[in-house]
Amino acid sequence: MTILRFLAVPALILATAVPACAEKLSLNDLSKYLNRMKTAEARFTQINDDGSISTGTLFLKRPGKARFEYNPPEKALVLVSANNVAIFDGRSNQPPEQYPLHRTPLSVILARNVDLSRANMVVGHDYDGTATIVTAQDPEHPEYGNIQLRFTDSPVELRQWIINDGNGGRTTVVLGDTQVGIPIKNKIFNIEMYLRGH
Protein backbone atom coordinates (compact mmCIF):
# COMPACT_ATOMS: atom_id res chain seq x y z
CA MET A 1 0.00 0.00 0.00
CA THR A 2 1.60 3.27 -1.06
CA ILE A 3 1.07 6.76 0.28
CA LEU A 4 0.37 7.99 -3.26
CA ARG A 5 -2.56 5.67 -3.72
CA PHE A 6 -4.28 6.75 -0.52
CA LEU A 7 -3.28 10.39 -0.56
CA ALA A 8 -4.76 11.13 -3.87
CA VAL A 9 -7.73 12.34 -1.99
CA PRO A 10 -7.45 14.78 -0.35
CA ALA A 11 -7.48 17.95 -0.19
CA LEU A 12 -10.97 19.76 -1.14
CA ILE A 13 -13.93 19.61 -2.92
CA LEU A 14 -16.97 20.78 -4.76
CA ALA A 15 -18.93 19.49 -7.70
CA THR A 16 -21.76 20.73 -9.88
CA ALA A 17 -22.52 20.73 -13.58
CA VAL A 18 -19.67 22.13 -15.63
CA PRO A 19 -20.61 25.59 -16.88
CA ALA A 20 -20.81 26.02 -20.64
CA CYS A 21 -18.66 29.13 -20.56
CA ALA A 22 -15.93 30.00 -18.09
CA GLU A 23 -12.75 32.04 -17.79
CA LYS A 24 -9.31 31.42 -16.36
CA LEU A 25 -9.44 32.09 -12.63
CA SER A 26 -6.72 34.11 -10.91
CA LEU A 27 -4.44 32.55 -8.28
CA ASN A 28 -5.68 35.16 -5.82
CA ASP A 29 -9.33 34.14 -6.35
CA LEU A 30 -8.47 30.45 -6.02
CA SER A 31 -6.52 31.06 -2.81
CA LYS A 32 -9.49 32.94 -1.37
CA TYR A 33 -11.83 30.10 -2.34
CA LEU A 34 -9.67 27.47 -0.62
CA ASN A 35 -9.22 29.63 2.48
CA ARG A 36 -13.00 30.12 2.80
CA MET A 37 -13.57 26.37 2.73
CA LYS A 38 -13.57 25.35 6.39
CA THR A 39 -15.48 22.04 6.30
CA ALA A 40 -16.73 19.76 3.56
CA GLU A 41 -18.00 16.25 2.92
CA ALA A 42 -17.73 14.78 -0.56
CA ARG A 43 -18.08 11.52 -2.44
CA PHE A 44 -15.06 10.74 -4.56
CA THR A 45 -13.94 8.39 -7.31
CA GLN A 46 -10.23 7.64 -7.34
CA ILE A 47 -8.32 6.36 -10.37
CA ASN A 48 -5.17 4.74 -9.08
CA ASP A 49 -1.81 4.62 -10.81
CA ASP A 50 -2.34 0.95 -11.74
CA GLY A 51 -5.66 1.76 -13.42
CA SER A 52 -7.84 0.38 -10.62
CA ILE A 53 -10.75 2.46 -9.32
CA SER A 54 -11.71 3.14 -5.70
CA THR A 55 -14.62 5.11 -4.26
CA GLY A 56 -15.36 6.60 -0.88
CA THR A 57 -16.23 9.64 1.19
CA LEU A 58 -13.96 12.51 2.13
CA PHE A 59 -14.39 14.65 5.25
CA LEU A 60 -12.40 17.85 5.41
CA LYS A 61 -11.85 20.35 8.19
CA ARG A 62 -9.35 23.07 7.45
CA PRO A 63 -6.70 23.72 8.47
CA GLY A 64 -4.90 20.42 8.55
CA LYS A 65 -7.62 17.78 8.98
CA ALA A 66 -8.96 15.22 6.52
CA ARG A 67 -10.49 11.75 6.62
CA PHE A 68 -10.81 9.43 3.65
CA GLU A 69 -13.17 6.48 4.07
CA TYR A 70 -12.94 3.92 1.26
CA ASN A 71 -15.93 1.83 0.23
CA PRO A 72 -15.78 -1.99 0.11
CA PRO A 73 -14.00 -4.00 -1.17
CA GLU A 74 -11.30 -1.59 0.02
CA LYS A 75 -10.59 -1.84 3.74
CA ALA A 76 -8.69 1.38 4.17
CA LEU A 77 -8.95 4.58 6.15
CA VAL A 78 -6.68 7.61 5.80
CA LEU A 79 -6.57 10.19 8.59
CA VAL A 80 -4.81 13.54 8.48
CA SER A 81 -4.40 15.53 11.70
CA ALA A 82 -1.74 16.97 14.03
CA ASN A 83 0.56 17.44 11.02
CA ASN A 84 0.58 13.69 10.33
CA VAL A 85 -0.94 11.33 7.79
CA ALA A 86 -1.87 7.79 8.86
CA ILE A 87 -2.93 5.05 6.45
CA PHE A 88 -4.86 2.24 8.12
CA ASP A 89 -5.08 -0.96 6.07
CA GLY A 90 -7.91 -3.19 7.32
CA ARG A 91 -6.35 -6.16 5.53
CA SER A 92 -3.12 -5.94 7.49
CA ASN A 93 -2.21 -6.62 11.10
CA GLN A 94 0.59 -4.09 10.89
CA PRO A 95 0.44 -0.60 12.42
CA PRO A 96 -0.62 2.15 10.03
CA GLU A 97 1.89 3.77 7.74
CA GLN A 98 2.53 7.32 8.96
CA TYR A 99 4.09 10.30 7.23
CA PRO A 100 4.56 13.98 8.09
CA LEU A 101 1.88 16.00 6.31
CA HIS A 102 4.49 18.45 5.01
CA ARG A 103 6.07 15.64 2.98
CA THR A 104 2.90 15.20 0.89
CA PRO A 105 1.31 17.46 -1.76
CA LEU A 106 -1.80 17.66 0.45
CA SER A 107 0.04 20.15 2.63
CA VAL A 108 -0.41 22.74 -0.12
CA ILE A 109 -4.20 22.84 0.25
CA LEU A 110 -4.59 21.92 3.92
CA ALA A 111 -2.40 24.82 5.07
CA ARG A 112 -3.90 27.38 7.45
CA ASN A 113 -3.39 30.09 4.85
CA VAL A 114 -3.27 28.95 1.24
CA ASP A 115 -1.29 31.38 -0.90
CA LEU A 116 -0.93 30.10 -4.44
CA SER A 117 0.96 33.26 -5.41
CA ARG A 118 3.85 32.31 -3.09
CA ALA A 119 7.12 32.21 -4.99
CA ASN A 120 7.70 28.93 -6.84
CA MET A 121 4.58 27.27 -5.40
CA VAL A 122 2.60 27.24 -8.64
CA VAL A 123 4.46 25.66 -11.54
CA GLY A 124 1.47 25.60 -13.91
CA HIS A 125 -1.58 27.87 -14.33
CA ASP A 126 -3.64 27.02 -17.41
CA TYR A 127 -7.14 27.09 -18.84
CA ASP A 128 -8.46 24.30 -21.07
CA GLY A 129 -11.72 25.93 -22.21
CA THR A 130 -13.84 24.60 -19.35
CA ALA A 131 -11.64 24.70 -16.24
CA THR A 132 -8.66 26.43 -14.66
CA ILE A 133 -5.84 23.98 -13.92
CA VAL A 134 -3.29 24.85 -11.25
CA THR A 135 -0.24 22.69 -10.57
CA ALA A 136 1.25 23.41 -7.13
CA GLN A 137 4.12 22.07 -5.07
CA ASP A 138 6.01 22.80 -1.86
CA PRO A 139 8.49 25.39 -3.16
CA GLU A 140 11.09 24.25 -0.63
CA HIS A 141 10.69 20.55 -1.44
CA PRO A 142 9.65 19.99 -5.08
CA GLU A 143 10.96 16.43 -4.74
CA TYR A 144 7.83 15.57 -2.71
CA GLY A 145 5.76 15.81 -5.90
CA ASN A 146 2.91 18.10 -6.88
CA ILE A 147 -0.85 18.40 -6.89
CA GLN A 148 -2.80 19.47 -9.97
CA LEU A 149 -6.11 21.13 -9.07
CA ARG A 150 -8.96 21.58 -11.55
CA PHE A 151 -11.45 24.39 -10.83
CA THR A 152 -14.64 25.38 -12.64
CA ASP A 153 -16.21 28.83 -12.51
CA SER A 154 -19.62 30.39 -11.68
CA PRO A 155 -19.38 29.56 -8.84
CA VAL A 156 -15.75 28.63 -8.25
CA GLU A 157 -15.51 24.94 -7.36
CA LEU A 158 -12.76 22.38 -7.05
CA ARG A 159 -13.80 19.45 -9.23
CA GLN A 160 -10.79 17.18 -9.47
CA TRP A 161 -7.17 16.80 -8.46
CA ILE A 162 -4.22 14.72 -9.55
CA ILE A 163 -1.33 13.85 -7.27
CA ASN A 164 2.01 13.22 -8.96
CA ASP A 165 4.57 11.74 -6.59
CA GLY A 166 8.31 12.15 -6.83
CA ASN A 167 8.67 8.67 -8.36
CA GLY A 168 6.42 9.29 -11.36
CA GLY A 169 3.24 7.81 -9.88
CA ARG A 170 -0.07 9.50 -10.70
CA THR A 171 -3.47 9.27 -9.01
CA THR A 172 -6.64 11.13 -10.03
CA VAL A 173 -9.59 11.99 -7.79
CA VAL A 174 -12.94 13.21 -9.13
CA LEU A 175 -15.26 14.88 -6.60
CA GLY A 176 -19.02 14.87 -6.37
CA ASP A 177 -22.06 15.01 -4.05
CA THR A 178 -20.50 17.65 -1.82
CA GLN A 179 -21.77 19.53 1.23
CA VAL A 180 -19.81 22.51 2.54
CA GLY A 181 -19.92 24.42 5.82
CA ILE A 182 -21.37 21.50 7.77
CA PRO A 183 -20.45 20.73 11.40
CA ILE A 184 -17.81 17.98 11.65
CA LYS A 185 -16.43 16.77 14.98
CA ASN A 186 -12.67 16.78 15.49
CA LYS A 187 -12.65 13.26 16.88
CA ILE A 188 -13.25 11.63 13.48
CA PHE A 189 -9.76 12.81 12.46
CA ASN A 190 -8.01 11.64 15.63
CA ILE A 191 -5.14 9.31 14.69
CA GLU A 192 -4.29 8.41 18.28
CA MET A 193 -7.87 7.31 18.95
CA TYR A 194 -7.75 4.90 16.02
CA LEU A 195 -4.35 3.61 17.07
CA ARG A 196 -5.95 2.70 20.41
CA GLY A 197 -8.66 0.75 18.58
CA HIS A 198 -11.25 3.56 18.42
Backbone as numpy.savetxt, mean C-alpha at the origin, in Angstrom:
# Nx Ny Nz CAx CAy CAz Cx Cy Cz
7.73 -17.52 1.42 6.88 -16.34 1.42 7.77 -15.10 1.42
7.61 -14.22 0.45 8.48 -13.07 0.36 7.76 -11.82 0.81
8.56 -10.84 1.27 7.95 -9.58 1.70 7.28 -8.89 0.52
7.85 -9.01 -0.68 7.25 -8.34 -1.84 5.83 -8.83 -2.06
5.63 -10.12 -2.00 4.32 -10.67 -2.30 3.26 -10.12 -1.35
3.60 -10.00 -0.07 2.60 -9.58 0.90 2.64 -8.11 1.23
3.58 -7.38 0.62 3.60 -5.95 0.86 3.13 -5.19 -0.34
2.61 -5.89 -1.29 2.12 -5.21 -2.45 0.79 -4.59 -2.14
0.39 -4.60 -0.91 -0.85 -3.99 -0.57 -0.76 -2.58 -0.14
-0.42 -2.33 0.63 -0.57 -1.56 1.07 -0.78 -0.77 1.31
-0.56 0.60 0.68 -0.60 1.62 1.23 -1.67 2.25 1.12
-3.19 2.26 0.30 -4.10 3.42 0.28 -5.05 3.27 -0.85
-5.85 3.92 -1.30 -7.05 3.28 -1.50 -8.25 3.92 -2.08
-8.72 4.08 -3.09 -10.09 4.44 -3.34 -10.48 4.06 -4.74
-11.69 3.61 -4.95 -12.06 3.16 -6.28 -13.46 3.60 -6.66
-13.58 4.09 -7.86 -14.88 4.40 -8.46 -14.72 4.20 -9.95
-15.76 4.51 -10.70 -15.64 4.39 -12.16 -14.59 5.36 -12.67
-13.83 4.93 -13.65 -12.79 5.79 -14.21 -13.45 6.91 -15.01
-13.12 8.16 -14.72 -13.73 9.25 -15.46 -13.31 9.23 -16.93
-14.20 9.70 -17.79 -13.94 9.68 -19.22 -12.86 10.69 -19.59
-12.76 11.76 -18.82 -11.79 12.79 -19.14 -11.10 13.21 -17.85
-9.79 13.28 -17.86 -9.05 13.67 -16.67 -7.80 14.41 -17.09
-7.10 14.99 -16.10 -5.87 15.71 -16.37 -4.80 15.21 -15.43
-3.55 15.46 -15.80 -2.43 15.09 -14.94 -2.52 15.87 -13.64
-2.46 15.15 -12.53 -2.57 15.75 -11.20 -1.19 16.17 -10.71
-1.12 17.29 -9.99 0.16 17.77 -9.49 0.60 16.95 -8.28
1.91 16.93 -8.03 2.44 16.21 -6.86 1.93 16.84 -5.58
1.72 18.14 -5.58 1.20 18.82 -4.40 -0.22 18.36 -4.09
-1.07 18.26 -5.12 -2.45 17.80 -4.93 -2.49 16.35 -4.45
-1.61 15.52 -4.99 -1.59 14.12 -4.60 -1.08 13.95 -3.17
-0.11 14.76 -2.77 0.36 14.72 -1.39 -0.75 15.13 -0.43
-1.49 16.16 -0.79 -2.61 16.61 0.05 -3.66 15.51 0.17
-3.96 14.85 -0.92 -4.95 13.77 -0.92 -4.53 12.65 0.03
-3.27 12.22 -0.07 -2.80 11.14 0.80 -2.77 11.57 2.26
-2.40 12.81 2.52 -2.35 13.29 3.90 -3.73 13.44 4.52
-4.74 13.69 3.70 -6.12 13.78 4.22 -6.70 12.41 4.55
-6.16 11.38 3.94 -6.69 10.04 4.15 -6.19 9.51 5.49
-7.08 9.47 6.47 -6.70 9.01 7.81 -7.05 7.54 8.03
-8.22 7.12 7.61 -8.60 5.71 7.72 -9.30 5.26 6.45
-9.18 3.97 6.16 -9.85 3.42 4.98 -9.95 1.91 5.11
-10.97 1.36 4.47 -11.13 -0.08 4.34 -11.42 -0.36 2.88
-10.70 -1.30 2.30 -10.85 -1.55 0.86 -10.67 -3.02 0.53
-11.45 -3.50 -0.42 -11.20 -4.81 -1.02 -10.06 -4.65 -2.00
-9.25 -5.69 -2.15 -8.18 -5.60 -3.14 -8.01 -6.92 -3.87
-7.49 -6.80 -5.09 -7.06 -7.94 -5.89 -5.58 -7.76 -6.14
-4.80 -8.78 -5.82 -3.35 -8.70 -5.92 -2.84 -9.67 -6.98
-2.07 -9.15 -7.92 -1.45 -9.97 -8.95 0.02 -10.13 -8.56
0.37 -11.34 -8.18 1.71 -11.60 -7.66 2.73 -11.74 -8.78
3.99 -11.68 -8.41 5.07 -11.71 -9.39 5.07 -13.01 -10.19
4.57 -14.11 -9.60 4.54 -15.39 -10.32 3.28 -15.58 -11.16
2.43 -14.52 -11.21 1.21 -14.58 -12.00 -0.01 -15.04 -11.24
0.18 -15.53 -10.01 -0.96 -15.95 -9.20 -1.74 -14.74 -8.70
-3.00 -14.97 -8.33 -3.88 -13.88 -7.89 -4.37 -14.15 -6.49
-4.31 -13.13 -5.64 -4.83 -13.19 -4.28 -5.85 -12.08 -4.10
-6.78 -12.27 -3.16 -7.74 -11.22 -2.84 -7.80 -11.06 -1.33
-8.37 -9.95 -0.89 -8.48 -9.74 0.54 -9.04 -8.38 0.86
-8.87 -7.99 2.12 -9.35 -6.70 2.61 -8.21 -5.96 3.28
-8.09 -4.68 2.98 -7.08 -3.82 3.55 -7.72 -2.85 4.52
-7.13 -2.70 5.70 -7.51 -1.69 6.67 -6.32 -0.75 6.83
-6.59 0.54 6.77 -5.52 1.52 6.83 -5.83 2.57 7.88
-4.83 2.91 8.65 -4.97 4.02 9.61 -3.65 4.78 9.60
-3.68 5.93 8.98 -2.47 6.74 8.87 -2.33 7.65 10.08
-1.05 7.88 10.50 0.18 7.38 9.89 0.57 6.00 10.41
1.21 5.24 9.55 1.98 4.08 9.97 1.26 2.79 10.29
-0.05 2.69 10.06 -0.74 1.44 10.40 -1.48 0.88 9.19
-1.34 -0.44 8.99 -2.08 -1.11 7.94 -2.26 -2.58 8.32
-3.32 -3.17 7.80 -3.61 -4.58 8.04 -4.14 -5.17 6.74
-3.54 -6.26 6.30 -3.93 -6.91 5.07 -4.41 -8.31 5.38
-5.70 -8.54 5.24 -6.29 -9.85 5.49 -6.53 -10.53 4.14
-5.92 -11.69 3.95 -6.06 -12.42 2.69 -7.19 -13.43 2.78
-7.95 -13.54 1.71 -9.06 -14.51 1.65 -8.52 -15.92 1.41
-9.28 -16.95 1.85 -8.90 -18.33 1.53 -8.81 -18.49 0.00
-7.91 -19.35 -0.49 -7.13 -20.34 0.25 -5.87 -19.79 0.92
-5.57 -18.49 0.74 -4.42 -17.93 1.44 -4.67 -17.99 2.95
-3.61 -18.21 3.70 -3.71 -18.18 5.16 -2.65 -17.21 5.66
-2.83 -15.95 5.28 -1.81 -14.95 5.59 -2.45 -13.70 6.17
-1.67 -13.03 6.99 -2.07 -11.76 7.57 -0.82 -10.90 7.63
-0.93 -9.66 7.15 0.19 -8.72 7.22 -0.23 -7.56 8.10
0.58 -7.27 9.12 0.30 -6.15 10.01 1.45 -5.15 9.94
1.09 -3.87 9.89 2.07 -2.79 9.91 1.72 -1.88 11.07
2.65 -1.74 12.01 2.48 -0.81 13.12 3.81 -0.68 13.85
3.93 0.38 14.65 5.13 0.63 15.45 6.40 0.54 14.59
6.30 1.06 13.37 7.44 1.11 12.44 7.95 -0.27 12.01
7.10 -1.28 12.15 7.46 -2.64 11.75 6.40 -3.23 10.83
6.83 -4.22 10.04 5.94 -5.00 9.21 6.09 -6.46 9.63
4.97 -7.13 9.90 5.01 -8.55 10.28 4.13 -9.34 9.34
4.67 -10.43 8.79 3.95 -11.29 7.87 3.69 -12.62 8.55
2.42 -12.86 8.88 2.02 -14.09 9.54 1.54 -15.08 8.49
2.16 -16.24 8.44 1.79 -17.29 7.49 1.08 -18.40 8.26
-0.23 -18.52 8.04 -1.03 -19.53 8.74 -0.66 -20.95 8.40
0.12 -21.14 7.34 0.53 -22.49 6.95 1.86 -22.89 7.57
2.44 -22.01 8.34 3.76 -22.27 8.92 3.70 -22.22 10.43
4.54 -23.01 11.08 4.67 -22.95 12.53 5.76 -21.99 12.97
6.38 -21.35 12.00 7.47 -20.43 12.31 6.93 -19.06 12.74
7.72 -18.31 13.50 7.31 -16.94 13.84 7.17 -16.10 12.58
6.44 -15.02 12.65 6.25 -14.18 11.45 7.56 -13.56 10.99
7.66 -13.36 9.69 8.77 -12.57 9.16 8.52 -11.12 9.56
9.56 -10.42 9.99 9.41 -9.02 10.38 10.48 -8.17 9.71
10.08 -6.96 9.33 10.96 -6.03 8.65 10.68 -4.63 9.17
11.70 -3.76 9.21 11.44 -2.36 9.51 10.61 -1.73 8.39
9.61 -0.97 8.74 8.76 -0.33 7.73 9.58 0.52 6.77
10.61 1.21 7.28 11.37 2.11 6.43 12.15 1.39 5.34
12.25 0.06 5.43 12.95 -0.70 4.40 12.00 -1.18 3.30
10.75 -0.74 3.33 9.78 -1.13 2.31 9.22 0.11 1.61
8.78 -0.02 0.36 8.19 1.12 -0.34 6.91 1.65 0.32
6.28 0.85 1.18 5.07 1.32 1.87 5.34 2.54 2.74
6.59 2.69 3.18 6.92 3.82 4.05 6.64 5.15 3.37
6.69 5.16 2.04 6.47 6.41 1.30 5.06 6.94 1.54
4.06 6.05 1.57 2.67 6.50 1.67 2.09 6.39 3.07
2.77 5.68 3.97 2.29 5.59 5.35 2.94 6.62 6.26
3.79 7.46 5.70 4.47 8.48 6.49 3.47 9.45 7.10
3.85 10.06 8.22 2.98 11.04 8.87 2.66 12.19 7.93
3.68 12.67 7.23 3.49 13.75 6.27 4.07 13.32 4.92
3.18 13.00 4.00 3.61 12.61 2.66 3.96 13.88 1.89
5.16 13.91 1.33 5.59 15.05 0.52 6.25 14.50 -0.74
5.44 14.34 -1.77 5.95 13.77 -3.02 6.90 14.71 -3.76
6.92 15.98 -3.34 7.84 16.93 -3.99 9.23 16.91 -3.36
9.42 16.09 -2.31 10.72 15.97 -1.66 11.78 15.56 -2.70
12.95 16.11 -2.59 14.00 15.88 -3.57 14.26 14.38 -3.76
14.25 13.97 -5.01 14.58 12.60 -5.42 13.59 11.54 -4.95
12.45 11.93 -4.38 11.46 10.94 -3.97 10.70 10.41 -5.19
10.23 11.30 -6.03 9.48 10.90 -7.22 10.43 10.77 -8.40
10.45 9.58 -8.98 11.33 9.33 -10.12 10.54 9.18 -11.42
9.21 9.30 -11.31 8.35 9.26 -12.49 7.03 9.95 -12.18
6.57 10.81 -13.09 5.30 11.53 -12.91 4.69 11.68 -14.30
3.76 10.77 -14.63 3.24 10.69 -15.99 1.72 10.69 -16.01
1.18 10.80 -17.20 -0.26 10.76 -17.42 -0.52 9.91 -18.66
-1.39 8.89 -18.53 -1.59 7.96 -19.65 -2.90 8.17 -20.39
-3.57 9.31 -20.12 -4.84 9.59 -20.78 -6.03 9.35 -19.89
-5.87 8.50 -18.88 -6.96 8.26 -17.93 -6.52 8.42 -16.47
-5.22 8.31 -16.20 -4.76 8.36 -14.82 -3.38 8.99 -14.73
-3.11 9.59 -13.56 -1.78 10.09 -13.24 -1.00 8.97 -12.57
0.22 8.73 -13.03 1.04 7.65 -12.50 2.29 8.25 -11.88
2.45 7.99 -10.57 3.59 8.52 -9.83 4.43 7.35 -9.34
5.72 7.36 -9.66 6.64 6.36 -9.15 7.51 7.02 -8.08
7.44 6.47 -6.84 8.12 7.08 -5.70 9.01 6.06 -5.01
10.07 6.58 -4.38 11.00 5.73 -3.65 11.54 6.51 -2.45
12.17 5.80 -1.54 12.88 6.46 -0.44 14.13 7.09 -1.06
14.24 8.42 -1.06 15.37 9.05 -1.74 16.71 8.68 -1.12
16.71 8.29 0.14 17.97 7.92 0.79 18.33 6.45 0.56
17.32 5.65 0.18 17.57 4.22 -0.02 16.82 3.70 -1.26
17.21 4.14 -2.44 16.53 3.66 -3.66 16.67 2.14 -3.85
17.64 1.54 -3.19 17.84 0.09 -3.32 16.69 -0.70 -2.70
15.85 -0.07 -1.89 14.71 -0.77 -1.29 13.58 -0.98 -2.29
13.68 -0.38 -3.48 12.64 -0.53 -4.48 11.77 0.71 -4.57
10.67 0.61 -5.31 9.78 1.76 -5.45 8.34 1.32 -5.51
7.46 2.30 -5.38 6.03 2.06 -5.47 5.47 2.96 -6.56
4.68 2.38 -7.45 4.08 3.13 -8.55 2.58 3.27 -8.24
2.14 4.50 -8.05 0.77 4.79 -7.65 -0.01 5.32 -8.85
-1.24 4.83 -9.00 -2.08 5.25 -10.12 -3.32 5.95 -9.57
-3.48 7.23 -9.93 -4.57 8.05 -9.41 -5.49 8.49 -10.55
-6.80 8.43 -10.30 -7.76 9.04 -11.22 -8.23 10.37 -10.63
-8.93 11.13 -11.45 -9.34 12.49 -11.08 -10.85 12.58 -10.95
-11.31 13.68 -10.33 -12.74 14.06 -10.26 -13.64 13.00 -9.62
-13.49 12.69 -8.36 -12.50 13.23 -7.42 -11.20 12.44 -7.49
-10.16 12.99 -6.86 -8.87 12.30 -6.82 -9.02 11.00 -6.03
-8.58 9.89 -6.63 -8.63 8.61 -5.94 -7.46 7.74 -6.33
-6.92 7.03 -5.36 -5.88 6.04 -5.63 -6.57 4.76 -6.05
-6.23 4.27 -7.24 -6.92 3.11 -7.81 -6.09 1.84 -7.83
-4.78 2.01 -7.87 -3.91 0.85 -8.05 -2.50 1.22 -7.62
-1.72 0.24 -7.17 -0.29 0.46 -7.04 0.48 -0.77 -7.42
1.74 -0.54 -7.77 2.66 -1.61 -8.12 3.91 -1.45 -7.27
4.30 -2.51 -6.61 5.55 -2.49 -5.85 6.61 -3.23 -6.65
7.72 -2.53 -6.88 8.89 -3.12 -7.54 9.99 -3.23 -6.49
10.41 -4.45 -6.20 11.45 -4.59 -5.17 12.83 -4.44 -5.80
13.83 -4.40 -4.94 15.19 -4.18 -5.41 15.76 -5.34 -6.20
15.06 -6.50 -6.22 15.54 -7.67 -6.94 14.83 -7.89 -8.27
14.01 -6.92 -8.67 13.30 -7.05 -9.94 11.92 -7.66 -9.84
11.47 -8.00 -8.64 10.12 -8.52 -8.46 9.08 -7.42 -8.60
7.86 -7.83 -9.00 6.81 -6.84 -9.28 5.46 -7.41 -8.84
4.73 -6.64 -8.06 3.41 -7.06 -7.59 2.42 -5.91 -7.76
1.26 -6.22 -8.32 0.24 -5.21 -8.61 -0.97 -5.41 -7.70
-1.51 -4.31 -7.19 -2.72 -4.35 -6.37 -3.75 -3.40 -6.96
-4.95 -3.92 -7.19 -6.06 -3.13 -7.71 -7.07 -2.98 -6.58
-7.51 -1.75 -6.32 -8.38 -1.46 -5.18 -9.84 -1.31 -5.59
-10.73 -1.63 -4.69 -12.15 -1.47 -4.95 -12.96 -1.56 -3.68
-14.26 -1.24 -3.76 -15.18 -1.33 -2.63 -14.58 -0.68 -1.39
-14.35 0.62 -1.46 -13.63 1.32 -0.40 -14.53 2.23 0.42
-14.26 2.23 1.74 -14.89 3.20 2.65 -13.77 4.00 3.30
-13.96 5.32 3.35 -12.94 6.17 3.97 -13.52 6.91 5.16
-12.62 7.30 6.09 -13.04 8.09 7.24 -13.85 7.31 8.26
-13.73 5.99 8.26 -14.50 5.17 9.19 -13.67 4.91 10.45
-14.33 4.70 11.60 -13.57 4.39 12.82 -12.94 3.00 12.74
-11.65 2.92 13.05 -10.93 1.65 13.07 -10.11 1.60 14.35
-10.26 0.55 15.12 -9.55 0.44 16.40 -8.08 0.09 16.19
-7.23 0.68 17.02 -5.79 0.45 16.91 -5.41 -1.00 17.14
-6.19 -1.73 17.92 -5.77 -3.08 18.31 -5.71 -4.04 17.12
-6.42 -3.76 16.04 -6.37 -4.70 14.90 -5.03 -4.66 14.17
-4.20 -3.64 14.50 -2.88 -3.53 13.88 -1.76 -4.00 14.81
-2.11 -4.43 16.00 -1.13 -4.69 17.06 -0.35 -5.99 16.81
0.90 -5.86 16.41 1.74 -7.02 16.11 1.98 -7.86 17.35
2.29 -7.20 18.46 2.59 -7.93 19.70 1.41 -8.78 20.15
0.21 -8.26 19.98 -0.99 -9.03 20.37 -1.09 -10.31 19.57
-0.80 -10.24 18.27 -0.87 -11.44 17.44 0.28 -12.40 17.72
1.42 -11.86 18.11 2.53 -12.72 18.49 2.18 -13.53 19.74
1.35 -12.94 20.60 0.93 -13.64 21.83 -0.25 -14.56 21.57
-0.66 -14.69 20.31 -1.78 -15.58 20.00 -3.12 -14.91 20.15
-3.17 -13.60 19.78 -4.37 -12.77 19.84 -4.73 -12.41 21.26
